[in-house]
Amino acid sequence: MILEVAVLQIKAGMSLEFELNFQKASLIISHMKGYLNHQLKKCVEKENQYLLLVNWETIEDHEQGFRKSKEYQEWKNLLHHFYEPFPEVLHYS
């Protein structure tokens, strides 16, 4: 199992809209091959910061399967415009 971790910094004033879009995006990712589960946690100390945790069966399921899929384009359109700066995504075994 691989854990994908991303610290998401959301543009000021856009947290509520981000959370609503993330609900839609969750439906996309949850149907991908190799997806196991995910969590989105809102930071207590930093108002516009979130932690995204996604468990995948393999790193290839995330890097190749999800990121190269047409579904990823939907995910990207729903979420990427909220990030400032764009997050670093790391994987843990």
Secondary structure, DSSP 4 states (H G I P E B T S, - for coil): -EEEEEEEEBPTT-HHHHHHHHHHHHHHHTTSTTEEEEEEEE-SSSTTEEEEEEEES-HHIIIIIITTSHHHHHHHHHHGGGBSSPPPEEEE-
